[in-house]
Amino acid sequence: MPTVYLSIIIPTLNEGAVLLPLLQSLQILRQAGQEIILSDGGSIDQTCALAQPLVDQIVHGPAGRAQQMNRGARQATGCWLWFVHADTRLTQQTVQTFGNYLQQTQVGWGYCDLRFADQRQIFRVIAYLMRQRTRLSQIATGDQGIFVRHDLFVQIGGYATIPLMEDIALSRQLKRHCRPDCAPVQLTTSARRWQQRGVWRTILLMWWLRVAYFIGIPPTRLATWYRPCPSPASDSHTADC
C-alpha cells in the first residue's frame, strides 16, 4: 500500500475558534505520512493562519461545502478520502484505531458513529436515533465522517455541487455500488444547532428537509429554508452547523 493511504479533507469557513483541537488530534496520522487538506471557502478570521503549520495543503475557493470538499479531493493523493467537519472532536485512540481500520478493511465506503459533546439525555437519544437511522437507510450525514476509496469517489463524480443535502446525495450514489461499513470508532460533534434553535424545532426541520429532498424538492429551494448557524465567537468551542 502506498505511504499515503489516507487524505483527510476538512471544509472550513471562519472556523478559527474551533479548528485547532481537531487538527492537533490528527497530527499522529500526519506524522505517520498521511495528509491533511484544508479546503477553505473564503475565511476572514484566523482559520488559515492557525491551520497552516498543522496541514499539508490549504486549498482556496468559493464557499459551498460540496465544492470545497471536491476541491480538496482533487488535490488528495491518498487511497482513502476522509471528510471531516471542523467541529469534530477526536481522541488519540480514535485516530489510531481509525487509521488501523482503514489499512485492513476491504469496504468501499463508510461512516463513523456519532455522539454529541453535550451529553444531556436528549442528545444521547438523538445520537442513538441517528445511528439507527443510518444503519437502516445506509445514508450517512457529513458530521458522521464519511470515508470513501479515492477511486470510487472519482468514479461517481464526487459530491453533487448542490447547496444542501450533498452528503445524502453522495450516500445514495455510493450505496448503489456497495453497502457502507460503520468504522469501529465514535466521533464527537457539537450540539450547537439544537442548542441555538431548540431541540424539537431542529428535529422537525431536519426531518422535513430530508423528506422534502427525497420527494424531489430541489436543494436550491431547501437551502432557503435552512438558515446556517452563524460562525462561533472567538471563545466558543462549537462550530458552524
FENKA-V181345 format. One record per residue. N is the residue number from 1. RES is the residue in one small letter. D_FIRST is the distance of its C-alpha to the first C-alpha in Angstrom with 1 decimal. Layout:
[[N | RES | D_FIRST] [N | RES | D_FIRST]]
This chain:
[[1 | m | 0.0] [2 | p | 3.8] [3 | t | 6.5] [4 | v | 8.2] [5 | y | 6.9] [6 | l | 10.7] [7 | s | 13.8] [8 | i | 17.1] [9 | i | 20.0] [10 | i | 23.5] [11 | p | 26.6] [12 | t | 29.7] [13 | l | 33.4] [14 | n | 35.6] [15 | e | 33.4] [16 | g | 34.3] [17 | a | 36.1] [18 | v | 33.3] [19 | l | 29.9] [20 | l | 29.7] [21 | p | 29.1] [22 | l | 26.0] [23 | l | 24.5] [24 | q | 25.4] [25 | s | 23.8] [26 | l | 20.4] [27 | q | 20.5] [28 | i | 18.7] [29 | l | 15.5] [30 | r | 16.4] [31 | q | 17.1] [32 | a | 13.6] [33 | g | 12.3] [34 | q | 12.3] [35 | e | 15.0] [36 | i | 18.3] [37 | i | 20.3] [38 | l | 24.0] [39 | s | 25.7] [40 | d | 29.4] [41 | g | 32.2] [42 | g | 35.0] [43 | s | 35.5] [44 | i | 38.8] [45 | d | 38.2] [46 | q | 36.1] [47 | t | 32.8] [48 | c | 31.1] [49 | a | 32.8] [50 | l | 31.7] [51 | a | 28.1] [52 | q | 27.7] [53 | p | 26.8] [54 | l | 24.4] [55 | v | 22.2] [56 | d | 20.2] [57 | q | 22.1] [58 | i | 25.3] [59 | v | 25.9] [60 | h | 29.6] [61 | g | 31.4] [62 | p | 33.9] [63 | a | 33.9] [64 | g | 32.7] [65 | r | 29.8] [66 | a | 28.4] [67 | q | 28.7] [68 | q | 27.2] [69 | m | 24.1] [70 | n | 23.7] [71 | r | 24.3] [72 | g | 21.6] [73 | a | 19.1] [74 | r | 20.0] [75 | q | 19.1] [76 | a | 15.7] [77 | t | 12.4] [78 | g | 10.1] [79 | c | 8.5] [80 | w | 11.2] [81 | l | 14.8] [82 | w | 17.0] [83 | f | 20.7] [84 | v | 22.8] [85 | h | 26.6] [86 | a | 28.2] [87 | d | 30.4] [88 | t | 27.6] [89 | r | 27.8] [90 | l | 25.0] [91 | t | 25.4] [92 | q | 23.1] [93 | q | 22.6] [94 | t | 21.7] [95 | v | 19.1] [96 | q | 17.5] [97 | t | 17.8] [98 | f | 16.4] [99 | g | 13.2] [100 | n | 12.8] [101 | y | 13.8] [102 | l | 11.2] [103 | q | 8.4] [104 | q | 10.6] [105 | t | 12.6] [106 | q | 12.9] [107 | v | 15.4] [108 | g | 15.7] [109 | w | 17.5] [110 | g | 19.6] [111 | y | 21.7] [112 | c | 23.0] [113 | d | 26.4] [114 | l | 28.9] [115 | r | 31.7] [116 | f | 34.3] [117 | a | 35.2] [118 | d | 38.7] [119 | q | 39.1] [120 | r | 42.5] [121 | q | 43.0] [122 | i | 43.0] [123 | f | 39.5] [124 | r | 38.2] [125 | v | 39.7] [126 | i | 38.2] [127 | a | 34.7] [128 | y | 35.3] [129 | l | 36.6] [130 | m | 33.6] [131 | r | 31.2] [132 | q | 33.4] [133 | r | 33.7] [134 | t | 30.0] [135 | r | 29.5] [136 | l | 32.4] [137 | s | 31.8] [138 | q | 28.0] [139 | i | 28.6] [140 | a | 27.0] [141 | t | 28.5] [142 | g | 26.9] [143 | d | 27.8] [144 | q | 25.7] [145 | g | 22.5] [146 | i | 21.2] [147 | f | 17.4] [148 | v | 16.0] [149 | r | 13.0] [150 | h | 13.4] [151 | d | 14.3] [152 | l | 16.8] [153 | f | 18.3] [154 | v | 19.0] [155 | q | 20.3] [156 | i | 22.9] [157 | g | 23.9] [158 | g | 22.9] [159 | y | 25.7] [160 | a | 29.2] [161 | t | 31.2] [162 | i | 33.8] [163 | p | 35.5] [164 | l | 35.0] [165 | m | 33.1] [166 | e | 30.0] [167 | d | 27.9] [168 | i | 30.0] [169 | a | 29.7] [170 | l | 25.9] [171 | s | 25.9] [172 | r | 28.4] [173 | q | 26.3] [174 | l | 23.1] [175 | k | 24.9] [176 | r | 26.3] [177 | h | 22.8] [178 | c | 21.9] [179 | r | 23.1] [180 | p | 21.7] [181 | d | 20.6] [182 | c | 22.1] [183 | a | 19.7] [184 | p | 21.3] [185 | v | 22.5] [186 | q | 25.5] [187 | l | 26.0] [188 | t | 29.4] [189 | t | 31.1] [190 | s | 34.5] [191 | a | 37.5] [192 | r | 39.2] [193 | r | 39.6] [194 | w | 41.6] [195 | q | 43.5] [196 | q | 44.7] [197 | r | 45.7] [198 | g | 46.7] [199 | v | 44.7] [200 | w | 46.5] [201 | r | 46.9] [202 | t | 43.2] [203 | i | 42.4] [204 | l | 44.8] [205 | l | 43.6] [206 | m | 39.9] [207 | w | 40.9] [208 | w | 43.3] [209 | l | 40.7] [210 | r | 38.3] [211 | v | 41.1] [212 | a | 42.3] [213 | y | 38.9] [214 | f | 38.6] [215 | i | 42.1] [216 | g | 41.4] [217 | i | 42.7] [218 | p | 40.9] [219 | p | 38.5] [220 | t | 40.6] [221 | r | 43.6] [222 | l | 41.8] [223 | a | 40.7] [224 | t | 44.4] [225 | w | 44.9] [226 | y | 42.0] [227 | r | 42.9] [228 | p | 39.9] [229 | c | 40.6] [230 | p | 41.6] [231 | s | 39.3] [232 | p | 39.8] [233 | a | 42.2] [234 | s | 40.9] [235 | d | 41.6] [236 | s | 40.0] [237 | h | 37.0] [238 | t | 36.3] [239 | a | 34.7] [240 | d | 35.5] [241 | c | 35.8]]
